[in-house]
């Protein structure tokens, strides 16, 4: 009976993730003591304000608790998101952010090279992880360009605004394909929302 309960709970969790019910996923993960699930729910939550100190503290605590075991790309992306918010307020944190970004790239490449040559579902997950890392890097560029735009008061349009326009155009054009899983759409749009 306990084994069947575990199967049903796992299927419910998978369905809740597909349906983007992140508040419920977070509540169940908290009740089960699943730190990875709590972190994933916080990352996807539409009510989480990442610039708020309590959200950053919660994410930092979850990252510290999840830090044991094998490092994962998703965890590094969440860690990068926390650091990205800190970079906005303290620009000296950029080196820590870049270090996490490099670790995320290295983990994504390692995961990619461990896959077989014949494409399969594992390749899709690896490409989605790469997408998250790339968008994290681009988000840092967006924040940097917005900071430069706020500091510019002359009448001509600086080059960084052109770069920002190109980057936002790329984000608009880079959406998941119709044949991609629904969770890929949710991940991409949740990421851009923060």
N, C-alpha and C positions, 0 to 999 in steps of 0.2 A: 504494500500500500504506500509506503514511504517513497519507493522508487517511482511509482506512478505519479504521486504528488509532485515530485521533482520534475518529471517530464512535463506535466501540465503547467507548472509554474514557469519553466523555461520557455514553453510555447507562448504562454501569455506575455512574458517579457519581450519575446521577439515580435509578437503582434503589436504590443504597445509601442515599441520602437518604430515599427513600420507606420503606425497611425500617428506618430509624433505626439504621444501622450507623455511628455517628459516629466510633468509634475507627479503623475502616478508612478512612473519608473523610479523617480527619485525617492518617493515615499517607501516603495517596496525595497529598494536598495538600502535605504537607511534602516529599515526594520530588519533586514537580513544581514546588515553589517558589510555590505558589498561596496567598498570604497570606489572601485572602478565604475560601478553603476551610478553612484552618487555624482562622481566627477563628470561622467557623460551626460547625466541629466542636467547638471548645472550648466555645462557648456552649451546645451541645446535650449535651455529654458529661455522663453521670451520675456519672463519677468525679471531675470537677473540683470542688474545694472552693473557692468563690469568696472565702471569708474568708481563705484561705491566702495569705501574701505571694508565694509563687512563682507561684501561678495569676494573681494580680493583675499581677505583673511580666510574665509571659508575655503576658497579654491586652493590657497597656499597650504592650509591644513590637510586637505584631501590629497594634494600632490605629495606632501611629505609622507602621509600614511600609505599612499600607493607607490611610493618610491622603492619599496622593497621588491625584489624579484626582477624578472626580465624587463628591460626598458622597452617601451612601445612608442611608436610614432605619434599615436593619438595623445598619449600622455604628454609628450614633448610639445605638441601643438597647444594643449591646454596650458602648459607651463609658459609657453611663448606668449599666449594671450594675456596671462597675468602680468608678465614682464612688459608687454607692449603698453598696457595701461600705466605701468610704473614709469616707462620711458617718457610718456606724455607729460608727466609731472616732474620727473627728475631725469634730464637728458643724459646724465652720467651712467645710467643703467643700460645704455645701448650696447655696451660690450657684453654684458650678461645676456641680453636678448640675442645678440648675434651668435654667442656661444651655443645657446639652446637651439637656435635655428640650424647651425652647422651640425649639431648632434642629431636633430630631426632628419636632416638630409642624409646623414651617414646611416642612420637606422633604416630609412626608407630604401636606400640603395642596397643595404645588406639584405633586407627582406626581399627585394626584387631579384637579387642574384641567387638567392636560395630557392627560387621557384624553378620548376622544370621548364625546358625550352618550349614545349607545347603549351599554347595559351589555355587558360582555364579560369575558373572563378577566383582563384587566388591572385591572378594578374589584375583583375578588376579591383579588388580590394587594395592592392598595392598602388595602382594608379590613382585611386581615390585618396589614399594617404599622401601621395605626392601632390595632388591638387590642394589638399589642406595646407601643406607646408609652403607651397608656392603662394597661396593666397595670404598666408601669414606674413611672408616677406613683402608682398605687395601692399598689405595693410600698413606696414611700417612706412613704406614709401608714401602712401596716402597721408598718413599722419604728419610725416616730415614736410610734405608739400603744403598741407593745410597750415602748418605752423609758419612756413615761409610766406604763405599768402597773407596771413594775419599780420606779419611784420612788415609787409611791403605796402607803402602808401603812395608811391609815385603813380602817374597816370598811365604808363604803358604796361602792356601785359607781359609779365616776366615769362621766361622759358619754363619755369617749374609749373606754371599753370597749364601750359601746353602739355607737359608731361603728365600732369594730373588728369587732364581731359583724355589723353590717350589711354591712360591706365583705367579710368572709369569706363571708357568705351570698350576696352578689353573685357572688363568684368561683365558688362552688359551682354557682350557677344558670347562669353564663355559660360554657357549653361549646360547642364547635363542633356544628353540626347534622349529622344523619346523612348528608346529601348533600355535606358539605364534604370536601375532600381529606384523606387520612389524615395528610399532613404538617401540616395545620392542627391536628389533634389533638396530634400530637407536639410542635409548637412551643409550643402553649399549656401542655401538661403539663410540658414541659422547663423552660419559663420559671418556672412556679410551683414546681417542685422546687428551684430555686436560691433 
